Every structure is written in C-alpha cells, then in structure tokens.
Amino acid sequence: MSDFRQKALDYHSKPVPGKISIELTKPAETVTDLALAYSPGVAEPVREIAADPDAAYKYTGKGNLVAVISNGTAILGLGNLGPLASKPVMEGKALLFKRFANIDSIDIEVKHTTTAEFINTVASIADTFGGINLEDIKAPECFEIEQELIKRCSIPVFHDDQHGTAIVTAAGMLNALEIQGKNISDATIVCLGAGAAATACMELLVKCGAKRERIYMLDRKGVIHTRREDLTSHKKLFANNTDKRTLEDALDCADVFVGVSGPNLLPPEALKLMAPNPVVFACSNPDPEIKPELAHQVRDDLIMATGRSDYPNQVNNVLCFPFIFRGALDVRASQINDEMKIAAVDAIRSIAKEPVSKEVLAASNIDSLSFGKDYIIPKPMDPRLLKRVARAVAQAAIDSGVASINELPLGYMQE
C-alpha cells in the first residue's frame, strides 16, 4: 500500500470515521433549555411556520443548509460505483462548504431504479434545505435531473460537475486568452469530451462570447458534426457543419484545447498543430490529457492548466461552488441563473489580476505570484473569493429578479 493511499485512508477514518459532524447552536444544559428546544417551546415556531412557510428561515437552520446529493453513477473519474461509495466524496463537498463559506451541509446518497424516482426523492425532501448541490451523476441523466428539479424546487439546484467546472474554466480561459493576446469571439476551440462538464463548459463559453460555429467537440467517435445520426440532444447543440473528423483535424490552427475526457489523449504531435500562443486546459483528473512537462517541451508559447494542485493553474471547483451558494443563500435566491454564473466568472478572474497576499503565498507553498502564464486563476485559499464572488452572485440574483431579499447583507458592503 502506497504511503499516500494509507495517509488518505487514515485521514478519513481517524480519530473518528468521516469528515463532518453536527454541533449545537443553542444551550441545552438545563430543564428550561430543553423546554425551549423541544416540548413545549418548539410548538411556537411550528405554529409560525405553518402560518408562513418563509418563517422557516427565521426559526430553523434551513437558510444556511445545503444538501449534497448523489446517486454514485459518476464518482470522480472512477465511474458508476453506487451511492454508498460516493459518500466520502459527498462528505468532502460538505467539508468544503463549511471550510470556505461557513455553510452547513449534509450528504445524501440516493438509491433508485429510474431517473424519475431519483427526481421524486430529491424533490420530496427539498424543503428541508436552502439549496441542493447535485454531484457525481452521469450524463445524460444529469441534464434531465437538474432541469426537472429546478422546475420543481423553490430553492437553488446546482449540478457542480456541470456548472462549477464551467465557471472556473471560463474564468481561467478568459484570462489566459487575454494574456495570449486573443479574443474569445475569434478563438477556435476544441473540446475533447462531450459529457456533462464539457457541455456546460462550452455553453458558458458561448455566453461569454465564444462563437458556437468555432467550437469543435469530440466524443469517442470523433468530431461531433451535423451528418452524424447518433447524437443526443445535448451533443446536437455542438454539431458543427464541418468536414473535420479527427482530433488532429480539429486542432489544426486551433487556439484552445479543453480536455474533459481521459489521460494521455492529447498526442504531442497534435499539440504542434495548434495556432501560435495556444491555451491548453487538460483537466482530466488525476491524469491530464497531456502531462504539463511534455506539453511545455513541445510548445514554449502555450498557457497550460490542469485539474491538479501540483501544477500551476489548477481548474478547481472549490474556487466557485461554496461562494455561489453563499451569495444565493444570503439573498434567498430561488435559482442559480446564467447572470449569477457570469457574475461569478467575472469576480474570480478579476482577483487573479490583483496582488497576492503573503498569507495566500504561504498557504500555497509559493514565494511569489503575479498575473501571467503561470497564474491565470486565484488559489483556493485566497480569502477574497468568499466576499467578492458571493457579493457578485448575490447582486446578480437581485438584479435578475430571482432573489427574495432585495438588498445585500451589511457584511457584503465591506471589503
């Protein structure tokens, strides 16, 4: 057993199993405390909530509680290992919610036989929470699940594998293209992978200015084009009217490569075909589509990002999802819409252009950082993310009409 594997198992099992617990927020030391906490005192907030459901935000923890829910059909890069096997990942998301945004979170793993059954289960328990983070659900079912739950729930529902990945990718991509002297509206983009993350990334890049006709998406059968008859509805959105068929065809003079597929799928010879000053996001985890060392040997003019923390420019969802939910919860948004996602993109990318504190450098084990090829997105430990991204998201919720509280909390007004 490798040293790291044993450390990981020890971390999750000692001194107590798991990564989250429940703490009390009220005193429970006396008979009077118990009378207020439970019977008979608890009847009073029950009556208030029965008369006005919004009173649940005043008298319970609903407003700061997110459910992290999975069916275990696409756990990390490990595949369909079932709901119970996904529990360590869901507990991990709960840990990140608490650590980075002080949001209480509980993991829920759902067994089901049909997509409709999963949707009904989640919709039936949604009122317990202030928001729902869907996680590790395979495509194409994840699209239907999220869309239907958004319709049926009055709280934000967010599939992080799709939109969290897309937001961080877009923030890093816009900065990388700026550094390379390119405009997203003129960029030719090749996306290797056609699942949930790939589709969401490309859709958000289109909303940020990319041209759909300049995007070439590939699945296991090659380029997704208009003459293919085997396409799902989501793949059809990126069916290009082109004679390109292979990865090499698509990469010829391309400006951008985005990999959300598998390890070592970008050959060095194909990388050489790209236009001058390319941007390469090889985000397969833990092993990227091309190793950064190899990519830099082949091209000395590229900007490289991966999903790994041991290389510069990590595309990491933790830069996004805790703060998206923080902003949404704080103005009691009913959903997380495109305006809120784009506001998060802009807030994240702006932080990377500012000086980095000594504390962030120390936490990242780095001596210096400045906006450039090796620093296109902030580090996860940067405390500015919480205030800046949450504030931008909350304001966008207010401006777009999905917030129930139409003013920012007082704490948001201070940097």
N, C-alpha and C positions, 0 to 999 in steps of 0.2 A: 504494500500500500504506500503510495507516494506521501511525502511529508505534507504537501498542501492538502491532499484529499483528507488526511487524518485531521489536520487543523480545521478544515471545513466541517467535518462530522463532529468534532469536539465543540466547535463554536455553536452548532445547532442543538447540542444535547446537554451541555454543561453550563452553569451549575444546575439549571433546570431545563427540561425539554422545551424547545420552541423559542420564539423571539419576541412575543408580545404577552402582556398580561393586562388585567383590569385593576384600576385604582379607584378609590372612593373620592368623591369631590365634596362630600358633606360629612359632618361629625356623626358618629354612631356609637357614642360612648355611654349614653345614659338612657334611662327609660323614656325621658322626654324626646331625645333624639330619635329613638325608634318609633315613638308615637307619631312624630312628624314625618319620618321617612316612609313608614308603611301605615298600618292601620292605627288610628282612624284618619291621620292627617293627609295621607295620599289621596283620599277621596276628593279633596278640594281641587287640586289640579286636574283630576279626572273630569270633574264637572265642567271646569273651564274649557278643557279641550273638546269635550262633547259639544259644547255650545259654539266653539270657534276652533276649528282644526289648526289654524295658524298659531294658537296658543301653545301647541307642542314645542314650538321654537323657543318659547319663554320658559316653560316648566320642565323640559326634558333636554337630553343631550343630542337630539335629532340634528340640530343645526351645525354641529361640528363632528358629525359621524358619517363616514364613508364606508360602504361595503365593497370589498374587493372580491369579485365573483368569477369563478372559472368552472369549466367542465373538463379541464385537463386534456383537451384534444390537440393542443399545440404548445406543449410546455417547453419554453426556451427553444433550443434547437434540437430537443430530444424527441419530439413528436407526440403522438397520442398515447400517453401512459396512464390516463384515467384521472378522475377528480382527486382522489386521495393523494396521489403522487404530486399533485400541483400545490398541495398545502404549504410546503416550505417556501415556494415562490410567492404565494399569496400573503403569507406571514411577512415575507420580506418587503412586499409592497406596503403593508401596514406599518412596518418599521420605518420605511422611508417617508411615508405620510407624516408620522409623528416627529421624526428627526428633523425634517426640513421645513415643515409647515405647521407643526403642532396640531395636526388633525388626528382625531381619534378614528381608528379604522379596525374593522373586523373582517376576517377572511371567511368566505362561504364557498364550499365546493359542492357542486350540484350533480347528482346522478340523474340521467334522463334517457329516454329511448327515442325521442323525437325533438326536433328544434322547437316545435310548438310547446312541448312540455317544459323545456327549459325556459322559454319566454314566459309562460304562465307562472312558473315557480318564482322567477325573479320579480315579475310584476306584482305578484300577490304579497311579497314582503317589502316592496319598495318604500312604503310609507314609514317604515321604521327609520329610514336613513335620510340624510341631507343630500347624498349623492351616491352614484354607483359607478365604480371603476371595473369594467369588464377586462378580462386578462386571459391570455393563452387559450383562445378559442380559434379553431382553424377556419380558414376560408374554404368555400364561400359562405358557410353558415353564419360566420361572424357578421357579415353585412346585414343579413335579414334580422338577426338577433338584435343588433344595435338599433337598426331603423325602427323595428316594431316596438322596442322598449322605449325609445324616445317618444313615440306616439302615445304610449300607454302610461307613461310615468310623468309626474309633475315636477320631478327633480332632475338634475343633470345626470345623463348617462353618457359615459365616455369610454370607448374602447381604446386603451392606451397603446396597444400594439399597432393600431392604425394611426391615431391622431397625435399621440405623444411623439412617436417616431417621426411623423411628418413635420411637426412643428420644429423640433430640434434640427432635423435635416434641412428644412427651409432656411432657418436662421443661419446655420453654418454655410449653406450653399450660397446665399445672397452675399455674405461677407467674403467667401472665397472668390466668387466671380468678380466682386469689386476689386479685390487685391490683384487679380489676374487681368484687370482692365477690360472686363467683359460685362455685357448687359444680359440679364436673363431673357429678355424678349428676343434676343438674337441668338441665343445659345441652342446648339443641337445637343439633346440629352438622350443618353442610352441608359435604360433601366433593365438590369438583369434580375429577373424575378417578377412575378405577376400575382402575388398573394395580397393579403390584407395590407401589410406595411407598404408594399410597392405601390399599390393603387392609391392609398391615402397620400403617400409622398408626392406622387405625380399630380394628383388632383390639387393639392395645396400649392405646389409649384406653379400650376396653371393660374390659380387665384392670385399668386404673387407676380404674375406677368409672363410666365413661360408660354410659348405657343404650342398648342396640342399637336399641330402637324409637324413640329420639330422634335417630338418625343418618340423614340423607338423603344418599345417594351418587348422583352423576350421572356418566354416561358421555356419549358423543357423541349418544345418542338421548334424553337427558333423565334424569329421576329413575328409579332402579332400583327397581321396585315388583313386588309379588307376582303381578301379572297379565301380566307380560312373559314371553314364551316363548323369548327369545333369550339367556338368561343362562348364563354359565359357572358352574361350581361355586363359584368364589370370589366372583362377583358375587351369587349366590343368598344368601350369608351376610349380605348387606346389603340384600336385597329387602324394602322396607318396605310394609306394608299401608296404603296411602295413596292419596288422590286427587290429590296433588301431582304435577305432571308437568314443570314448567319450573324453571329456576334461580330465577326470581322467586318462584314458588310456594314453593319450599323455603326461601328466605331470609326470607320474611315472619315477623318476630318471632324469627328465629334468633339465638342467642348467639354462635355460632362459625362462621367460614368457613375451611376449609382447602383451598387450591388446589395441586394437584399435576398440572397439566394443560398449559396453554399461555399465551402472552402475551395480555394485554388481554381476558380472557374474563369479567372481573367488571365489568359496567357500573356507573357511578356511581349510576344510578337504582336498581339492585338493592341496592347497599350501603345506601342510605337506608332500605330496608325492614327492616333488621335491628333487633333489640331494642336498648334503651339499653345503653351501655357494651359494645359488641361486641368480639370478638377476631378479627383477620383475619390469617391466615398465607397469604400469597401467594407460594408457593415455586417457581413455575416459573422456570427459570434459562436464560439470563441475564435474561430479561424477565418480570417477575411478572404475575400475572393482573390486577392493577391497580397503577399506579405509586403509591408512598407519598405523593408530593406531592398527587396527585389525591385519594387516599383521605382524607387529612387535611383537604383543602378541603371534602369532602362531610360528614365526621364528625369533630368535635373531641373526641369521647368514646371513640375506639377505641384499642386497642393493636394495633400493626402489626408484623408480622415478614415477612422475605423470605429468599431464599437468597443474597442479595448481601452482600458485605463493605462496600459503600459506604453502607449504611443501618444504623440501629440494629437490634438483634435479628436477627442472622443465624442462620438454621437451618442449621448446618454439621455434616456428619457427622464431621468431624475432632474434634469435641468428644466423640466416642464410640468409634469403632471401634479406634483404637490402644490405648485403655485397657481396653476389653472384652477384646481379645486378650491384653494384658499380664496381666490378672488370671487369665484362663483358662489361659494357658501356665504361669504361676507355680505353680499348684496342679494342673497337668496334667489339666484338665477334659476329659471325653470329648465334651462338647457345650456349647452356649450355650443355656440353657433360659430359660423365662419368668421364673423367680426372679432369674436373673442380669441379665436385661434391666431388670426393675423396680428392682433394686438400683442399676443404672446411672442410671436416671431420677432416683431419689431423691438420689443423690450429686451429679449435675450440677445439679439445681435448688437444692440446699442451698448450693452455692458462690456462686450469684448473690445470695444474701441476706447475704453477708459482705462486709466492707470489701475494696476492690481495691487492690493494691499499686501503688506508683509505677512499678515496672518494667513491669507489665502496661499501665498507662495510657500509658507512653511507647511501648511496642511497638504499641499500638493507635491512637496519634496522637490521644489524647483527654485532656482536662485533668482530668475527674472522672467517676466512675460511682457510682451507688448504685441499689439495688433499686427498680424502678419501671417506668413505662410504656416507657421507652427502654432498659431494661436488665433483661431477664427471663431471659437465659441467659448463662453466662460467655463471655468472649472466648477464642478458640482458644489464645492464647499464655499463658494462666493456668497456671502450673506446678502448682497444686493439683490439676488434673484427673488427672494421672498417678497420684499417690499415692491420692487419695480414690476415684476411680472404679475403679481397678484393685483396691484393697483391698475395696471393697464387692462387686465382682463375684466376687473370689476367695472371700470369706466366704460369699456366696450359693451358690457352687458346692459348697463344703464342706457347708454346711447342707442343701442339697438332694440330696446324695449322688452328685454326678457328678464329684467331684474324686478323683484318685488320691493326692494329697498332702493329708493332712487337718489341716494346720496352716499358718498364714500365714508367709511368709518373714520373717526377722527385720527386714528393712528396712521392712516394712509397719507395724511397731509404732511407728514414729517419724513424727511429722507433718512 
